[in-house]
Every structure is written in structure tokens, then in C-alpha cells.
């Protein structure tokens, strides 16, 4: 029986972090009996327009505040501490180097799984982490299972579909609602909402 520490990873710009991220992480923790979930805000994502991404210090503060009351959630600044673009494969390689006896589980939405071969060094990602995939509402389970089977065979990867259906909240929608003066209560944690209001974020 394996005694390896099991750590989930959920990454993103967290611009801002929202309840969808938190509920997804909690359900992955529960379903796979993980020891901890690391929340990793990206530094500079080569998939995102940097002009709409909030300063990393504010995103780190919001992420830390949102997860602070959960003893099995932790914040990692491994990507924001690195200069240049953030690449998942580099993060996983560094984490495995620091903690060779830890098994990592990368938690992603199904859309990310379909794009994962566009990510830098997919082979390294698959070699250094199991993948936990959340189904999005309205998505074909058969299509997702076919993709899981294809990638598992191609990369000798460990990929699991979470029973939990991802809650369809987006950071883009939250930013737009703030601009329009609409409420985002219950879309983000109370701490996040207070931080956004305190610093008058996303109003411009």
C-alpha cells in the first residue's frame, strides 16, 4: 500500500479566484483522499492577454484570503516567483525535485484536457502528475472519456474523470459584472469580495 503524500494542484491566473475553483478543489480533495491542495497563481500565462491580468501581488492576496480558512488548502507562489512565462511542466518538475516522494494530481477542467497537447512539454506534465478532470455542464461524457482514453494510451498517463460537475462560474464574467455594477456575492468568497471592494478592483 502506497504511503506517498498525495497533493492536488489547481492553477490559474485567479483573476479573481472564485467559488468554482474552491468547490472543485474541495471535491477533488474528498474524492481522491488527497492530503492537501496547492493553489498556484500563474505569473505570466502565455495563453492570457497580460493587459487584463491583475498585478500578481493582488491575485496572490486574493487567493490566500479565499483559502485561508481551509486547513487542507495551501498557497504556492512557485510560478509568480519565477521570471518570464509560467509553464505547468516547469512547475511540476520543480515540485517533484523538491518533493520526490509526493504524488501530484493536476486538477483541470475538461476544456483544458482537450487543449493540453498545446501546452509546453505535455510529455513531462503527464509523467509528473496524475490528471483529474472536471466535466463541464452540458458536455458529452462519451467524448471526454474518448479523449481520456486517447491521451492515457499516447502518454502512458494516469487520467481520472471527477464525479463532480464543474460549476460554471468564470473570472471573465465576474469582472464584467463588477464593471456593470452588478452583484458578485456568492460567486466569490467573502474575503475576496471584501478585497475587491477595498481596492476598488475591476471597475475600469
ChimeraX attribute file (.defattr): number of C-alpha atoms within 10 A of each C-alpha:
attribute: neighborCount
match mode: 1-to-1
recipient: residues
	/A:1	3
	/A:2	5
	/A:3	8
	/A:4	12
	/A:5	14
	/A:6	18
	/A:7	21
	/A:8	27
	/A:9	23
	/A:10	18
	/A:11	18
	/A:12	15
	/A:13	20
	/A:14	22
	/A:15	24
	/A:16	24
	/A:17	27
	/A:18	23
	/A:19	18
	/A:20	17
	/A:21	22
	/A:22	19
	/A:23	14
	/A:24	22
	/A:25	21
	/A:26	18
	/A:27	17
	/A:28	24
	/A:29	21
	/A:30	11
	/A:31	11
	/A:32	15
	/A:33	12
	/A:34	18
	/A:35	14
	/A:36	19
	/A:37	26
	/A:38	21
	/A:39	25
	/A:40	22
	/A:41	27
	/A:42	26
	/A:43	26
	/A:44	20
	/A:45	18
	/A:46	13
	/A:47	9
	/A:48	10
	/A:49	9
	/A:50	12
	/A:51	7
	/A:52	11
	/A:53	16
	/A:54	15
	/A:55	12
	/A:56	19
	/A:57	12
	/A:58	17
	/A:59	22
	/A:60	25
	/A:61	14
	/A:62	24
	/A:63	27
	/A:64	20
	/A:65	18
	/A:66	22
	/A:67	20
	/A:68	14
	/A:69	9
	/A:70	11
	/A:71	9
	/A:72	15
	/A:73	22
	/A:74	16
	/A:75	17
	/A:76	18
	/A:77	15
	/A:78	16
	/A:79	21
	/A:80	19
	/A:81	12
	/A:82	13
	/A:83	9
	/A:84	12
	/A:85	14
	/A:86	21
	/A:87	18
	/A:88	20
	/A:89	20
	/A:90	16
	/A:91	17
	/A:92	21
	/A:93	17
	/A:94	13
	/A:95	16
	/A:96	16
	/A:97	11
	/A:98	10
	/A:99	12
	/A:100	14
	/A:101	12
	/A:102	16
	/A:103	18
	/A:104	25
	/A:105	26
	/A:106	23
	/A:107	27
	/A:108	24
	/A:109	17
	/A:110	21
	/A:111	14
	/A:112	14
	/A:113	20
	/A:114	13
	/A:115	9
	/A:116	16
	/A:117	13
	/A:118	10
	/A:119	15
	/A:120	14
	/A:121	14
	/A:122	14
	/A:123	15
	/A:124	15
	/A:125	24
	/A:126	21
	/A:127	15
	/A:128	21
	/A:129	24
	/A:130	18
	/A:131	24
	/A:132	22
	/A:133	26
	/A:134	25
	/A:135	21
	/A:136	16
	/A:137	11
	/A:138	7
	/A:139	12
	/A:140	10
	/A:141	14
	/A:142	9
	/A:143	10
	/A:144	19
	/A:145	14
	/A:146	11
	/A:147	16
	/A:148	22
	/A:149	16
	/A:150	13
	/A:151	19
	/A:152	16
	/A:153	11
	/A:154	10
	/A:155	14
	/A:156	13
	/A:157	20
	/A:158	18
	/A:159	21
	/A:160	18
	/A:161	19
	/A:162	20
	/A:163	12
	/A:164	15
	/A:165	17
	/A:166	20
	/A:167	15
	/A:168	10
	/A:169	14
	/A:170	18
	/A:171	17
	/A:172	11
	/A:173	12
	/A:174	22
	/A:175	20
	/A:176	14
	/A:177	15
	/A:178	18
	/A:179	13
	/A:180	11
	/A:181	10
	/A:182	11
	/A:183	11
	/A:184	15
	/A:185	11
	/A:186	10
	/A:187	18
	/A:188	21
	/A:189	20
	/A:190	13
	/A:191	17
	/A:192	24
	/A:193	20
	/A:194	14
	/A:195	17
	/A:196	17
	/A:197	13
	/A:198	9
	/A:199	10
	/A:200	11
	/A:201	16
	/A:202	17
	/A:203	14
	/A:204	8
